[in-house]
Amino acid sequence: MLRKNNAGTLMVYVAKKDLEEEVVKETDGADGKIFTLANGWELLFTNLPDPLVLPQTFEAKRLA
């Protein structure tokens, strides 16, 4: 799930890992957006709508 916290920072919640981390970097990849989390994970999000309406649940693939 993607959402913004009270400070306006983009946050990612991964339910299967019970993990919530801040997005520290956004990169445009060939297949979609790559979000780098504060813990070092890189998640690939394909088919993100523009504009992004939050909070919302999306499918993502972990790259690193």
VEXDREN-2710 file (C-alpha; in Angstrom, 1 decimal):
% VEXDREN-2710
k/r/px/py/pz
1/MET/0.0/0.0/0.0
2/LEU/1.2/3.5/-0.8
3/ARG/0.2/6.5/1.4
4/LYS/1.6/9.9/2.5
5/ASN/2.4/10.4/6.2
6/ASN/1.5/13.6/8.2
7/ALA/4.8/15.2/6.9
8/GLY/3.8/14.5/3.3
9/THR/6.4/11.8/2.8
10/LEU/5.5/8.8/0.6
11/MET/5.3/5.6/2.7
12/VAL/5.1/2.0/1.6
13/TYR/3.5/-0.7/3.7
14/VAL/4.2/-4.4/2.8
15/ALA/1.5/-6.5/4.5
16/LYS/3.2/-9.9/4.1
17/LYS/6.3/-8.6/5.9
18/ASP/4.4/-6.2/8.3
19/LEU/6.9/-3.5/7.1
20/GLU/6.3/0.2/6.7
21/GLU/9.1/2.3/5.3
22/GLU/9.7/5.7/3.9
23/VAL/10.5/6.1/0.2
24/VAL/13.8/7.8/-0.1
25/LYS/14.3/7.8/-3.9
26/GLU/12.0/7.5/-6.9
27/THR/13.4/6.4/-10.3
28/ASP/11.7/5.9/-13.7
29/GLY/12.6/2.4/-14.9
30/ALA/11.9/0.7/-18.3
31/ASP/8.9/-1.2/-16.8
32/GLY/7.6/1.4/-14.4
33/LYS/8.6/3.4/-11.2
34/ILE/11.2/2.1/-8.9
35/PHE/10.9/3.2/-5.3
36/THR/14.0/2.8/-3.0
37/LEU/13.0/2.4/0.6
38/ALA/14.8/3.6/3.7
39/ASN/15.8/0.0/4.5
40/GLY/17.5/-0.4/1.1
41/TRP/14.8/-2.4/-0.7
42/GLU/13.9/-1.4/-4.3
43/LEU/10.4/-2.0/-5.4
44/LEU/9.1/-1.9/-9.0
45/PHE/5.6/-0.5/-9.4
46/THR/4.1/-1.0/-12.9
47/ASN/0.9/0.7/-14.1
48/LEU/0.8/3.5/-11.5
49/PRO/-1.9/6.0/-12.5
50/ASP/-1.0/9.6/-13.1
51/PRO/-2.0/11.5/-10.9
52/LEU/-1.4/9.1/-8.0
53/VAL/-4.4/9.1/-5.6
54/LEU/-3.4/7.9/-2.2
55/PRO/-3.8/5.8/0.0
56/GLN/-4.1/2.9/-2.4
57/THR/-3.0/-0.7/-2.8
58/PHE/-0.7/-1.7/-5.7
59/GLU/1.2/-4.8/-6.8
60/ALA/4.9/-4.4/-6.7
61/LYS/8.0/-6.6/-7.4
62/ARG/11.0/-6.5/-5.1
63/LEU/14.2/-5.9/-7.1
64/ALA/16.8/-5.7/-4.3
END
